[in-house]
Amino acid sequence: MKTINSEVSKKILPPPGLPFSYGWIILIVGTIGVIMSIPGQTMGVSVFTDFLIEALDISRTGISTTYMIGTILSALIIGKAGKFYDRFGAKITALIAVLALALTLLYLSFIDDIGNKISSLGLFKPDLISFILLTFGFFILRFFGQGVLTMVSRNMVVKWFDKNRGLIVALMGAFTAFGFSLAPKLFDTLIEAYDWKGTWRLLAFILFPVFALIVLIFFKDWRPELLTKTENKIDNSELDISNEKTLKEVLRTRVFWSYNLAIALMAMFGTAFTFHIVSIFSYAGIGRSSAVSIFIPISFIAVIISFAGSTLTDYINLKIILILELIGIIISSIALIFLSTGIPIIILIAGMGIANGTFSVLLTITWINLFGKKHLGAISGYAMGWTVAGSAIGPFIFSALRDISGDYDLAAIISIILVIILFLISKNKKGSVKV
């Protein structure tokens, strides 16, 4: 074991004498970190969509376009954030993300006032001002929320565990799934109490300084050379470098693209579904409250699937999880085509539960299991770019296809076709998904 500076040790090493592995603390704060990213996730944004449309006098397709552009812009640079994380670690990267996310929420809570001030100057048309302001807001929101904070929190956790990593991811996925599913209803309740502006400002305060303090105290990077013998025994975290690969090496493998495209496709479909949930259900004659509430039963199934799937990844091939995700998208798409009260909603809940649960597993555990820890930030950051890009174009595609066809059936049919194409591309000559 290398000798290190004592001052550096105090900053990086977990407190000595703990009766349990510090990895469990990392699991808790990392899970909280993912949950804190919800305001920057589609799950969190979707509740505010209708209020933004009204406040900025922008169309649904218009807001979908700003969301797409802002998200794509964030996808283009998220890989840089992954490399930054590899270099500077979880604490610094997460602190920057939390501060930026909080400031963005404050900005969005004043966006209509800012637009009115600029419009009063008479230099630009109000609709152009709204478009630019909202695009910028979504860019920062998605980059630091869905992108950086989520990536850092998940990577920090999975790096701390080698053995039983699947079980750890299962525990993390269970709590984050419930957090995500409850968020729309919670945000909706807060909006009723404090209006949409007050809710965003309250969330900003919770992020900074409250959660920022947790990051400052408890976020720590896993370093094998800095752990005590006791800690090593508890964590079972002996470094295995047999599967370590650089980003350039990974991009030349078929397995990377098979998983990466499947994850990005689910991000596209899931984001579009979540973003337009109220509108989708309105075509079936179902109200806003019922539409938002659907995420709760979906989450129960997703948690079960995620917990079982993550745990089983210690023993089974990830391709099984990949296939289940694709099946979940197909089931959900079919349910959307025939959406109405009763059986179609039950089928939709089941399909989205399967898709969301397996998506959570793949998003968290795929890259470290396949390609190791050393370049995890760069690899996961690059893959996250595709995931973010998928989430960017999803709402726009659904909205545009709705404008063309008059409902969301065409979007669901195209989703099924994309799943079939991806499944065929992912097969090898023997007929099984290549891993």
N, C-alpha and C positions, 0 to 999 in steps of 0.2 A: 504493500500500500504506500502511495506516494505521500511525502510530507507536505503539508499545506500550511499556509499562514494561519495563525490562530484567530486573527480578526476575521478573515474570510470564513473560517469554520463557524464562528458564532453567527454569521449572517446567513449561512446556508444550511448548517446542520439543524435538525429538529431538536427540541429541548431534550436533554438527557434524562434518563430515569423513568421514561414513560412505561407504564405496565402493559402497553400494547404498541403495535406498529404505528408509526406516524402515517403510514399509507392510508389508514382508516380515516384520519383527519383530512388527508388529501382527497379521499373519496367524497367526504361530506362537502367540503368547500368547493370542490370541482363540480359536483352536482348542483350546488347553489349557483355557481358561475354560469352553467348552462341555462338554468331557470331565469337568471337575471338578464339573459340575452333575449327573452321573449318580446320585449318592446321593439326589438329590431327584427323579429321573425314575422313571417306572414300571419301567423296565428295571432300576434299582437296587433299588427297593423290593420287587419281586416275589420276589426271592431270600429276603427276610426274612419274607415273609407267613406261611408255615407256622409259623415260630418264634414270631411274635407271637401267632398263634392259640392255640398251646399254652401260652405263658407267661401270657397274659391270660385264658385260658379263654373265648375269644370265638368265635362261629361265623364261617364264611366269608362269609355274607351280612352279618353284623354288621361285620366288618372292612371289607368293601366299602362299607358305608354310611358308616362313619367316614371312609374314604378319599374318598368322594364329597362329603360335607359339608365336610371340610377343604379339598378342592380347589376346590369351588365358592366357598367363602369367600375363598380366595386369588384366584380369578378376578374377584371383585367389586371388588378393589382394585388389581389389577395395572396397570390403566390409570393410576392415580396414580403408580406406579413409573416408567411411561414418561415422564410429564411431569417427574418428579424427575430422570430421566436427561437429558432435554433441557435442564434448567436447570443441573444440577451436574456433568454429565459422567460418563464411564465409570469413572475411577479411584475417585472417592468412592462411587458407586453400587455398584460391584463389591466394594469393600472391606467395605461394610456387608453385602452379600449373603453374602460368604464367611464373615464372622464369625458371622452369624446361622445359616447352614447348619451350621457346625461345632458351635455350641452346641446346635442342634436334634438332631444326631446323638448328642451326649453325653446329652442328655435322653432320647432314645428308648432308649439303651443301659441306662438305669436305670429305665425306665418301669414294669416290674413291681415293682421295689422301692418306687418312689414310690406305686404303687397299693396295695401291702400296708401301707405306713405309714398312708396315709389310711384304709384299710379298718379298721385296728386301732382307730380312733377311734370306730367304730360309728355314724357320722352318716349314711352313705349305703351303698347296696348295692354290693357289689364289681363287679357287671357294669356299673352306671351309672358308677362311677369309672373303670373301664377304658375305657368308651365315650368319656367326656369327655376323658380324658388322651390317648387315641389320636387323637381328632378334632383336638385342639389341636396335637399333634405333626405330623400330616399337613398341617394348615393352614400352619404355618411352613415345613415341609420343602418343600412344593409351591410356596409363594409365592417363596421365595428361591432354590430349586433350579431347578425346571422354569421358573419365571417370570423373576425378576429377573436372575440370573446368566447364564442362557441368552440372554435378550434383549439385555443389555448387551454380551456377548461378540460376538454375531453383528452387532449394529448397528455396533459399533466397527470391525469389519473391513470391512463393505460400504461404510461411509462413506469409507474411505481410497482406494477405487478407483472410477473412473468407466469408463474404457476397460478392456476385458477383465475386467470385474467377474464375468462368468459363469465364467471360468477360475479366478478366485480362489475363488469360492464352491465350485467343483468340487473344488479342492484341500482346502479346509476340510471339505467334506462327506465326502470320502474318508477322511480321518483320523478324523473324529468318528464316522463309521459303524463303522469298525473298533473304535474305543474302546467304543462302545455295545454292539457285538455280543460283544466279549470280556468285558465287565464281568460279566454273570451267572455265567459260568464262573469268572472270577477271584474274584468275591465268594464263590462257593460253595466254592472252594478255601481262601480265607482263613477262612471259617466253620469248615471242618473242622480248621483249624490253631488258631484262636484263639476259636472259638465265635462266635455272632452278636453278642454284646455287645462282645467284644474287637475284632471287625471294624469295627463302627461307631465305636469309640473311635479305632482306627488311622486310619480315614478322616477323622475330625474333626481329628486332628493334621496330616494331609497338607494339609487345607484351610487350617487356621490353626495355626501361623504359616507353614508352608512356601509354599503357593500365595499367601497374602496378601502375602508379600514380593515375589513375581513381579508381582502386581498393582500394588503400590506403586512398583516400579521401572519397569516397562515399559508399563503401560496408559496410553495417551495418546489424546486426542480429535483428530480431523482438523479443522484450521482453515485455510482457504485463505490468510487474511491473515497467518498466522504461519509459513508455509512459505517456505524460501529459493527462489531462482530455480532452483537445481539440483534441489532436491527436487520442485518443480513439474514440471520437465522429466521427471524419472524417473517420477513418479507419473501424469503425464498427468491431473492432477486439477483441470482447469478447472471451475469451478462452473457447472452448467447449472440455471437456475431456471425453465425453461419449463414444467416439470411439477410445480412445488411446489404442494401443496394442504394446507389445514388439515384437521383431523379432521372438523369440521362439514361441510366441502365433500365430503370423501371418503364420509361416511356417506350422502350423498344419491345416490351413484352405484351403478348396478346391478353394475358390474364388481367393486366392492369386495365386495359380498355374494356374488357368484358364487364368488369365490376364498375368501372367509372361511369360508363354510359348507362348502366342499369340504375345506379344511384342518381345520376343527373336526370334521368327520365322520371323517376319517382318524385324528385324535387320539383320538376316541371308540373306534373299532374297534381301532386299534393298541394303545391302552392296555389295553382289555379283554382282548385276546388275550395280551398280555405278562403282565398281572396274574394271569390264570388259566391260564397256560401249563401248569403241572404238572397242574392239575385237568383241563384240556381233554384232554391226552394220556392221562391215566389212564383216561378213558372209552374210549379206543381200545386200552387194554392196553399202553401205552407208559410206561416208567419215568421218574423224575425226571431222571436224568442225561441221557438221550436228549432229553427235553423241553427242558432248559436248553441243550443243545448245538445245537439247531436254529438258534439265532441266528447262529452262525458262518457256515454256508452262505448264510443269508438276507443277511448283511452283504456277502458277496462280490458278489451280484447287485445289492444296493442301492448299493454303491460304484460299480459300473460304470454303473448307471442314473443315479445322482446326478452322477457326473463328466461323463458324456456330456450329460445334460440341462442341467446348469449351464453347461457350455461352450457349448452350442447356444443358450442364451437370449440370447447376444450377436447371434444371427442369426435366430432363429425366434420365433413368437408363443408366449407363455406358455400359451395355451389348449391347446396340444398336450400340455404337461406335465400340465395339469389333467385332461384326458381320460384320460391314461395312469394317473394316480392312481386314478381311479374304476374303471377296468378292473382294476387290481391288487386293489382291495377285492373286486370281484365274484369274481375268480378265487380269492382266498383264502377267501372265504365258501363257495364251492362245495366247495373242498377240505376245509373243516371239517366239512361235512355228511357227507362220505364218508370221513372221516379213518381211516386204518389204515396199517400199514407198507407200503412200496412206492410205487406211483405217486401216491396221494393226498398223501403227504408231499412228494414232488418237486414236485407242482403247488402245494402250500401254500407251499413255499420260494420258488418262482418268483413267485407272486402277492404274497407279503409283500415279496419283494425289490423288485419293481416299485413297490408301494405305498409302501414306506419310502423308496426312492430318490427318487421324484418328490415325496413329502411333504417331504423334506429340502430339495429345490430350492425349492419353493413357500414353505416356512416362512422361508427365509433371504432370498430375492431379490425376492419379489413386491412388497412395499410400497415399497421404495426405487426399483424400476424403474418402478412405476406412478405414484407420488406424490412422489418426491423425498426430499431429505435434511433439509430445514429442520424439519419436524414429524414426523420418523421415529419418535421415541420415543413420542409421543402416539398415532400411528396404529398402530404395531406393538404398543404396549402394549394398546390397545383390542382389536386382533385377537387378541393373546395371551390376553386374558381369555376369548374364545370358545374358543380352543384348549384352554386349561386347563379350562374348563367341560366341553368335550367329553371330555377325558381323565378328568374327575371322574365323569360319569354312565355312562361305558362299563363299567367293572368292575361297578358296581351293576346295570345293566341285564342284563348277561350272567349275573350271579349270580342275579338275581330270575327271569329266564326259565328258567334251569336248574332252579330250585326248582319252577317251574310245570310244565315239560315233562319234566324228568328228565334232560336233557342240554343241549348247546349248539346243537343243530340249529335251534331256533326263533330263537335270537339271530342265527345266520348268515343265515337267511332274511329276517329283518327288516332286516339290514344291506344285503342285496341290494336290497330294496324302497326303502330310503332313498337308495341310490346312484341308482337309476333315477329317483326323484322329483327328486333334486337335478340330475341330468343334464337332465331335461325342463325344469325351472325355469330352468336356465342357458342354455337355447337361445333365440335370437331367432326372429323370424318366418320368416327364411330357412332356419332349421334348423341353423345353426352356433352354437357356444358364443359368447355375446356377450362381447367384451372391449373 
